[in-house]
Amino acid sequence: MTHIEPIPLLQDNYAWVIHDDRHAVIVDPSYNKPGQSSPILAWLDARRIQVKAILITHHHRDHTGGIGALAAAHAVAVYGPSGSGIAGITHPVGDGERVHLDAPELDFTVLAIPGHTLDHLAYTLPGHLFCGDTLFSCGCGRVFEGTPAQMQQSLARLRRLPDTTRVYCAHEYTLENLAFARHIEPDQPHLRAWEQEAERLRDADQPTLPVSLGDEKQRNPFLRWDDPAIQRIALEQGSAKSHEPAEGFTAIRAMKDLY
């Protein structure tokens, strides 16, 4: 049986561990806090699980900084964006490629989703999406290297996945994103219900992730550029001049940047 569990890192990062109780794949291992031993190695040692592979979504150090410690302790294959220059990658991958592993027995599909960074990748298993910093619950990543149009197109690609897909984001940003989403849509019923549940989870020191992609399609303003309510906000409160998807997304992203 395959299990997927988060390891909290730094202030709000998650490394996702996909394991079969003996062998594991880790998505986006971060670096350690100064003077702190590796929480990922401690997690693995406590469960007597051996990490066999690492999947990297993009080059930011809070997603790559744990590669060295894991590689020194385990014989790992490191998959990551081709041409990114990330130290430690042994298997560069790009859009449409597959990552097949024997232990644990898994077969990932690689999706290129530029916007947050130009090299950003997602990894999918049937029913599961590991999307790094591109998509969050009720939010999306900042556009650091790409363009808003690229980011909108990448999110459109993710939005086409089945509603039942579980979304594994790399940060615990849900309540922060909900604050903005509720600011622009204070009466949106899906947002009100999710805010109450997310607050309950965080009060219990539980992650709000993963989330259902179908739920995000109903409540996440950055996946709803063609929703009349979001189009109206983008036109009346933002910089959009038309209902064109990239314009509406750009306007809402700019509003979030200033919030």
N, C-alpha and C positions, 0 to 999 in steps of 0.2 A: 504494500500500500504506500502511496506517495503522500507525504505531508508537506505543507508549505507554512513556514513560521517566520515571523519578523524578529530581528535582533535590533533593538534600539541602540543608536550610536550618536555621539556628539549631542547636540541640543535637540534635534528633531529628525535626524536621518533614520531610515530603516535599511538594513541589509536583509534581503529575503533569502531564506534557506529552503531549498527544495530537497527533500531527503526521503529515503526508504528505511530509516532507522539504522542503516549501516554506512551508506555513502550519500554524499550531498553535493549539490550545486549551490553556489552563493552568487547572488546578483548584487553588484555594486557595494563591495566592502569598503568602508571608510577607513581613514587613518585613526590612530588612537589619540586620546587626549594626552597632553604632556604628563609624563610620569605614570601613566596608566598602562597596564598590560592589556593585551588584545581581548576585548570582550567576545569577539568571534571565536578565538581559539579556546577561551574558557568555556564557551557554550558547547563547542564541539567536543572538548575533552570530557566535560561532565556527562555527555551522552554517548561517548565512545563512538563518535561518528567521524568518518574520514571524508574530507572534502576532496572531490576529484576534479572539479572544474569551477571556474569563475566566469561569469558573464558581466561584461561592462557595457553600460548604455552610452556613456559619453565621457569626455576627458576631464571634467571638473574633479578636483582632488578629493572632495568629500564623497566621491564615488569610486575612486581608484586607489586611494592612499593605503588601503589594507592589503593590496596585492602582495607586497614584499614579505610581510610577516606570514601570510598564508603559504606563499610559495616556499619559504624557508622551512616551514613545518610539515608541509604535505607535498606530494608529487601532484601538481595541479596543471591542467591545461587552462590557459587564460584566453578567452574569446573576447574580442572587442572591435571597435570600428577600424576598418582598413584605412591606413594613411593618417591616423590620428596622432601618431607619435607617442602613444601612451607606453611608458616603460613597463615591461613585463608581459606584454601581450605575446602569446605564442601562436595564436590562430586568428589572424585578421579576417573579419567577415564583413559582408555588405548585404545590400538589399536582396531579398529573395533566396539567400543561402539558407542551408539547414545546418543545425548543430545537433548531431546525433551522439548520444552518450550511452555507454553500456551499463554503467553503474553510477548513479541510478539509471535505469533504462528510460530515457527520455529523448524526444525528438522535437527540438525547437525550430520555429521559423523566424527568420530575421527580417525586420521591417525598418527601412530608413525613414526617419521622421525628423528632418531638420527643422530648425526654428530656434529652440532654446540654445542649441549649438549646431554648427553645420554637420558635425559628425554623429549626431544623436541617432541611436538605434533603439528599437523595442524588440523584445523576444516574446514569442507566443507559443503556448501549448494549447491544445484543444480546450477551450473554456477558460483560459488564463492569459492575462496580458501583464507583462513586466515592462513598464513604460518610463522608468527613470523620472526625469523632471519635465516631461512633456505634458502629461495629463495628471491632474490632482482631483480629489473630490471637490466639486464646486469651483474648480479653478484650473489654471494651466500655468506652465512655466513662463518666466520672463523671456522675452526675445532678446538674447544677448548677441548672437552672431548672425542669425538668419534674418529674414524679413517677416513682418506680420503675415504677409500672404503665404509664405512658406509654412509658417506655423499653422495657419488656418487649414491649409491643404493637408498637413500632417495629421491634424486633429480630425479632419474629414475622413482620412484613411482609417484612423482608429474607430471613428464612429460607425463605420461600415461593418465592424465585427458584430457577432451576435449579441443580442441584449443580455443573454445569460453569462457573458464573459465576466470573469472576476478581474478587477483592476487592482494591481499591486504597485502603488506609487512609492517613490523613494523618500518622501518626507511626510511628516505629520503636520499638514497645513490646513486641515479641514475646517477648524473653527475660524481661523483667520480668513479663509476664503469665504466661509459662510457669512462673515460680517459684511464683506463687500456685496455678496450676492443679495443679502437681505436689505442692504442699503438701497440698491437700485430696484429691487422687487420686494418691498416689505410685506405684500399680501400674497406672495406665491406660496400655495399650500404645501408643495413638496419640500420647499426650503424650511418652512416652519417645523414640519414634522422631523426632518433630518437634523435640524439644529438641536432639538430637544434630545434626540437619541445620541447625537455626537457628544453633547455636554455630559450626558449620563455615562457614556463610555470613558471619556477623559477624566471625569471625577473618580471613576473606579480604576484609573491608571491603565486603561485598556486602549489598544489602538482603534482608530475609526476605520482602518483598512483591513482587508480589501473591501471594495465596494462593487456593486453591480453596475455594469455599463448601461444596462437598461434604465436604472435609476438615475444615473448621471445624465442620460439623454433628456430626462424630464426636468432636471433641476440645475444643471451646470450651465451658466450663461455662455461659457466659451464653447459649448457644443450645440448652442441653440441660435446660431446666427440667422437661421431662416424662420425662427419663431416670430410671429408678428409683435409680441410684447418686447422682445429684445431688439427687433428692428426699429420699433418706435423709440426706445431708449437711445439707441445708437444715433438716430436722426435728430431727436429733440434735445438730448443732453450731451451727446458726443459729437464727433467730427464727421460722421458718415454723411455722404451726399446722396446715397442711393441704397437700394436693398442688395447690392452686389455683396456676396458672402465675405470677401476679403475686407471690404470697407467696413461692414458691420463689426466683424471681429476686431479689426484694427481700432475702431472707436472704443469698444468695450475694454480692450486690453489697455489702451491709453488711460481710460478712466480708472482702471484698477491700479495702474502705475502711480497715479496721483492720489489715490485714496489714503 
